[in-house]
Amino acid sequence: MDIKTFKTLAPKLPAEIAVLMRGPTGVGKSHLAKQCADDIELPFIDVRGSTMSEGDVGGYPDIEGMKSTGVMTFCMPSWFVRACREPVVLMLDELNRSLPGVQQSFFQLVLDRELGNDKDGNPYKLHPQTRVFAAVNHGSEYDVNEMDPALLRRFWVIDLDPSNQDWIDWAGPAGIDPVTIDFIRQHPEHLRVDPGTVEPGTVIPTPASWHRLDESLRHMGLAPSELAGSGDTGLYSLSTGFVGTEASIAYSEFIKRYERVISAEDVINGDIDKARAKELQASEALGVLDKLVEHSKENDWKPKAAKNVAAFAMARGGEQLVYFWNAISKTQRLPNIQALHKVIGQDVVKIVREARGLGN
């Protein structure tokens, strides 16, 4: 399942239905759960099962309490107590790398939505609106425990297979440098490498590692947009530690040969003429169109700005013009849609009709 479909379905499930995400490491399972929590406006609590002992989940005996009541109760972990007191999104990460005792406690949490007990023997229950997400790595390249089939069938189980476009759609709003985004757009083979195809211990690119690399470069004053068109040996050396040798070579060369990044503002201000728009590679132009769509979501364009945007889109023509119009329409930014429709509406209709063999 791709990310867009998952984000559409997961938040709409009943709160008592636990969600299990399966997929390779680094595809963004934990980050995706956090996005779902943000979408439904609930606090996000990440619990990493691989670092826990059984008592860290099921609680430890309350020795002092037993002295006064004579009844054994357990001091429960803070994350569980909060999930009982208020609605949260509870993320059980690395579930199948957990110790068997930890998995059993998670089993009870998912199956019965409860753990431990008070002095009267009543279990502590999750808040009715608390949602449980879990994530596992699976495949022969991982050192994991097989999940109990009885536990597995208690989840809505999803095998995540994020597309390159999923990452690109996330990267822009997340603040990833536009040059990095353009690199992935033009070289999708470097976004992710199957760990099973390389020697154990080999550093390989993943969506998460590209995020960390971009974040590190910007922190160090080496933002790819600032380095574009120049050679910097430090860029390659840093990149290898995040995405491996092959991807680093391609990434460094891409930045070295990269021309100045075209921003949404460049198009809106009329700084990109028709000839420049036409000479862009398809992937480069798509990147600019995507930036314009993102800009449109938060801004109302004045007539001159809309005219400049329309001129750029019409210079690209064909499928890219239709792609841009469809994307702008989905923003529901009515002033921009109306302004663009006056200029490009007839062209879009003509292209669509010709594609369907309807002619004029």
N, C-alpha and C positions, 0 to 999 in steps of 0.2 A: 504494500500500500504506500502511496506517496504521501508527502507531508500535508499537502492541501486537503486531501480527503480525510486524513486522520484528524486534522484540526477542525474540520466541519462536523465530524461525527462524535468524537470523544467527549467534548463538553456537554453534549446533549443527552448522554446516557443517564439513566437513573443513578443517584448518588451511591446506592449500595452495590452497583456493578463495578468490580475492580477491573482495571485495564492492565494487560501485560504486553509490553513492547519488546519484540525480539529483533536483534540485528547486530551487525558487526560493531566493534568498538569504534568510537569516534564519529558516528553518524548523527549524534545530537539527541539521543533518547532523553537524557535528563533535561536538556535545554528545552525540548519539546514539551515535556510535562510542565516545566515552569511557564512556558507560553500559555498552555491551557489554563493554568492557575490564574495567570494574569487576565486571560479572557473572561473568566467567570468571577474575577475579583475576589479570590480567596488567597490567604497566606499559603506559602509553599514551604514544606518541610522535607528536606532531603535526608533520608536515613540509609546509610551505606552498610548493607548486611555483611560484606566481606571483612569489615573491620571489627565485627562484634562477636561477643561470646553470648551464650544462651541467656545469662543473667542480664545482659545489656538490653534484651528485648522483653523477656518475661518478668523482669524485676528481681530484686534481692530481698531476702527476709527482713522484715521490720523488727529488729531485735528489741528496741525500746518499746515499741507498741505491744509486743508480746508480753513484756514484763507487767504491763498494767491490765491487759485484757485476757491474757492466757490463750489468745487465739493467734495462729500464724497468719499474718498478712504480708504483702509484699510492697516494697517501695518501687513504684513504677517509673520508667524513664520519662524525662520531661517532655520529649516530643510526643509520647503517647498520651500523657495527661492533657496536653494542650489540644490534641486531636479529639479528646473526649469532651472537653469544655466548650470548644468552639469549632465551627466548620473550617477545615483546612484541606489542602491537597497534600496527601501524605505519599511521598515517593520512596518506595522500597527498591533501592538501587543495588545492582550486582547480586540479584537474588540467588542465582545458581552458582555463585562463588562463595556462598555463605556456608557456615558449619551446619551439619544436619540438625542440631538442636535449635539453631537460629531459624532454619527453614521451617521447623515444626511450629515455632511460635508465630512466624509469619503466616503459616497455614491457618492457625486459629484466628489470626487477625483478619484474614481474607474471608474465611469460611463463616465465622460467627460474628465478626466485627467486635471482638471483645478479648480481654486478657485479664489475668490476675483475679483478685477478689478482695472485697472489704471484710470487716470483722463479722458480718452476718452471712458471709459466703456468697454474696452477690458479685458477679463479675463486673469489671469496669468496661463500659461500652463506648465505642466511638460515637461521636455526635452524628445524628441521623443524616446531616448534610456533608459530613466529611467524605472525601473521595480518595480512593486508594489507587495509585498508579505503581507499577513495578516495571523493572527493566532487566533483561538478561542478555548476555552475549551468548551466541550459539554458533557451533561449527567445530570442526575437528582441530582447528588451530588454537582453541582456548582450553585452559585448564579449569574445567567447571564440573559441577555435580549435575547428574541427570535430575530433572524435576519430577516429583511424584505426580503421576497422571491424575490422581485425585485432586491435587492442588491445581494442576494445569486447567482442568475443566471448570474451575470456579472463576476463571478470568474470561474477559473478552480478549482473545489472543490475536495480536496483530504482528505480522512480519513486515517490518519497515524496510522499504527500498526507496530511499530519497533520490529524487532525480537531480540533475545538475541545476535545472530551473528552480527547484525547491530551494537550493542553497542560494542562488542568485536573488530570488525573491526575498529571502531573509536578509541577505548581506547588506543590501542598500539601506533599509531602515535601521539596521544594526550599526551602521557607521563604518563598515568595511571600506577601505580605500577603493575608489573607483577603478584604479589600474589593476588591483588584485581581482576585482570582479570581472573586468574585461579579460584578464588572463584566463580565468576559469571558463568564461563564456567561449573563448576561442580555442581553449585546450581542455575540454572536459575530461579527457583521459587522465589528467593529473589531479582531479579533485579527490579521487579515492582509488586506492589499490587494494585488491583482495589479499589479506594477510596470508592466505593459503598458497599464493603463487610465488612467494619469496622465502628466502631462508629465515628461520627463526631469529629474532633480534634485529632484523633489518628495519631501519627507520623508513616509514612510508607515509605518504600524504593521506589525510582524512579530512573531512569537513571541519572537525574540531581543531586539527593541527594548523589548517590555514587560518582559522580565527586567531589562534595564539600567535602565529607568525606575524600576521598583520598588526595585531595589538602591540607586539614587541617592537616592530619596526617604527610605528608611530610614536611609541614611548621614547625611543632612542633618537628621535629626530630624523629618521630615515624613511619617512612616508614615501611609498612608491610614487605618488603623484609628484613629489618634489624631486625624485631621482630620475624620472622619466627622461629618456634621451641621453643619459650619461651612464658611464660604467662605474660601478662601485664594488670592489672586491669584497668588502665587508658584508654586502647584501648576500652574496653567494654563501659565504662561510656561515652566516647566521641561519640561512634558510635550510642548510643541510641537516641541522640539528632538529628541525621541525618536520620537514617534508621529504627528506632524503635527497640523494645525489641527483637522480634523473630529473625529478621535478624542479630542483633548485637550478640546474643548468638551464632548463627551458624558461623558468621564471626570470632569472637574471638576464638572459638574452632578450626576453620579451620587454623588460623594463628598459634595457639599454637602447633598444631600437624604437621604443614607443614615442609617438609624437605627443604634443601637448594634449592633455585630457580636455575633451569638449564637455562643458557642464550644461545643465539646463539653462542657466542664466545666459550663457553664450548664445544659445539659440533664441531665447526670449528677447534679448537685446539686439538681435539682428546681426551679430558678429560673424555668423557662419553663412557665407553666400551659397548660391545654388550649386556652383561648380564644386565647392568643397564638400557639400552634402552628398553630391552624386559620386564622388571619388572614394568615399568611405567604403571599407569592406562591410559586408552584410552584418557580421557580428559586431563591428564597431558601431554601426548605425543603430542596431537594436539596443545597444547599451545606452545610446543617447536618447532614444525613444522611451526607454524604461525610466530614465532620469526625469524626462518631461512628465511622464505619468505620475511619478512620485511627487513632483513639484505641484502638479495640478491638484492633488488631494488636499493640499493645505493652503493654496493660493488662488485667488480669482484674478485671471489675466485681463489686462486692459485690452481694448481693441487692437492696438498696434502689436502688443505682445502676442496675442492670439494669431494675428496675421503672420508674424514671423515664424511661429510654431507651425502653422499650416503650410507655409512655404517650404520649410524643412521636410515635413512629412510628404508633401507632394513631389519634392525633388527625389525622394526615395521611391515613391510610387508603388504600384503592384501590391504584392502580399504584405509588404511592410506598412504601407498606408492603411490597409484594412486592419492589420494587427494593431496599429496605433489607435485607430478609431474605436475598435472593440475595447481596448484597454482603457481609453479615456471614458467611454460610455459606462464602464463598470465603476468608475470613481463616483458617479452620481453627483459630480460637481456641475450643477446645471448651468451657471453662467459660462463656464469654459466650453461645455458641450454645445451650447447654443451658438457661441461665437465661432467655434470650429466648423459646426455643421453648415453655416452660411457659406464657408469657403470650400470645404472638401466633401460635403455631403453628396453632391452629384457624382463626383469622381469615384467615391467609395461604392455607390450603387452601381455605377457602370462597370467597375472591376468585378464586383460580385456577380453581376448578370452575365458577363463574358465568361467567367469561370464556370458558370452553370450551363453555358451553351445557349443562353437566352438571347444573346445579341442585344440589339437596341429595341 
